[in-house]
Amino acid sequence: MFIVMVVVFILGYLAIALEHPLRVDKAIPALAIGTLLWVLYIFGAYDIFTAGLSEAWNAYTHGPEHHGENSIQAMRHFIVDKEIIHHLGEISEILFFLLGAMTIVEVIDKHDGFKIITDRIKTTKKVKLLWILSVLTFFMSAALDNLTTTIVMVALLRKLVSDKETRWFFASMVVLAANAGGAWSPIGDVTTIMLWIGGQVTTVNIITHVIIPSLFTMVVPLALLSITLKGNVKRPEIDENERIYTRPFERRLMLIMGVSGLLFVPVFKTFTHLPPYMGMLFSLSVIWLTSEIMHKNKPEDIKRKLKVIYILEKVDTPTIFFFLGILSAVAALQSAGQLTVLAGWLDENLGNIFLIDMAIGVLSAVVDNVPLVAGAMGMYPVEDAASLAAITEPAAIEYAEYFLQDGLFWEFLAYCAGTGGSILIIGSAAGVAAMGMERIDFIWYMKRISLLALLGYVAGAAVYYVQTLFWLG
């Protein structure tokens, strides 16, 4: 079953990639493999566990909850009552975060709040507009996070670009810029959050050491496109007779409240230490209450347009299901041990920390970067001064220093895991969100964006390596 699980995942992945030729919504194969992998896992649990392939089971059997029973019933209990619940909790955090962010953005959009921004962006030149949006995304992603920023920017793009394929192109570059911006901020990407909370990196060092490589990841593709991209974008036509449901004050209020609510999330997490989705849901509750009060005395037709309870009907539910399916599938592979085996193979065959991190970055374009980073954090504990003092061989000391807090391995891992996912559209949460919102074709992205993203990724990695030589030299 261990191998069969991998085969099923690959087949499901291909179905997602070939969504448009197959004419099957990507949420369907995602949900299918998200359930089938757990079915295969529980049927093959005895063979997988007795072979010692699952690190999760191995850790459980050495913990206080295990009472020495290794029967098939105990193994099924572990999968159903421990692992599924554990991973569902982590997945739910992402889903509720996404649902809250998408609803807030939809509220701003229905109140014409983005019109305030789009009215100030006058240029229609493709190159100039691409640079403006990419730079804005890069820094917004560091302050918010790459997922939220992508949702906001894709909604903004709908007001700036009418042609579908041109909008796909801009949305794809937004994904690249959002992932690059999230890599150098401790709150910009879920993997940097993991490393920051885990003590592998600190705020000042991750910002100062990774911002320039991340910037090159975005600038190199933009520079290449500045040579090849020509012409102007076509703005969506404005119907002069279209009824306006909001007043200028209401548009400004919802834009300010929406953006403030999104910016509040990292602040909420910092002060309360609670998961980000709670801050997002709290922000939504405040905006929802404001909307109810603002529209309570208005005619029913306006209420049906602007009240949150009706706006929720417009939220992209298939994207939520796609997230649920793909994250559940990856969680099964993580629990059963396939990702651990992969991480061990990388360590054994590559050895060099830069190559290991770069391989993890490329793999994160295929497999969710969260379990990959979690696997790396489990494989390589953070070294401290006491353990370093006990090492006598110079080569061993030098290698161990890479794994100190703010060591080269952790900082480069933050860069690689954060930006490598841009190589494929489903390689990052930002990419999946954009794919769901704009129905971007997987194959189209591979043909038009993947090479640009790979060049940016390699360029940023080279810059980090040169930086490292400069620091050490």
Buried (B, 14 or more C-beta within 10 A) or exposed (E): BBEBBBEBBEEBBEBBBBBBEBEEBBBBBBBBBBBBBBEBBBEBBBEBBEEEBBBBBBEBBEEEEBEEEEEEEBBBEBBEEBBBEEBBEBBBBBBBBBBBBBBBBBBBBBBBBBBBBBEEBEEBBBBBBBBBBBBBBBBBBBBBBBBBBBBBBBBBBBBBBEEEEBBBBBBBBBBBBBBBBBBBBBBBBBBBBBBBEBEBBBEEBBBEBBBBBBBBBBBBBBEBBBEEBEEEBEBEEEEEEEEEBBEEEBBBBBBEBBBEBBBBBBEBBEEEEEBBBBBBBBBBEEBBEBBEEBBEEEEEEEBEBBBBEEBBEEBBBBBBBBBBBBBBBBBBBBBBBBBBBBBBEBBEEBEEBBEBBBBBBBBBBBBBBBBBBBBBBEBBEBBEEEEBEEBEEEEEEEBBBBBBBBBBBBBBBBBBBBBBBBBBBBBBBBBBBBBBBBBBBBEBBBEBBBEBBBBBBBBBBEBBBEBBEEEEE
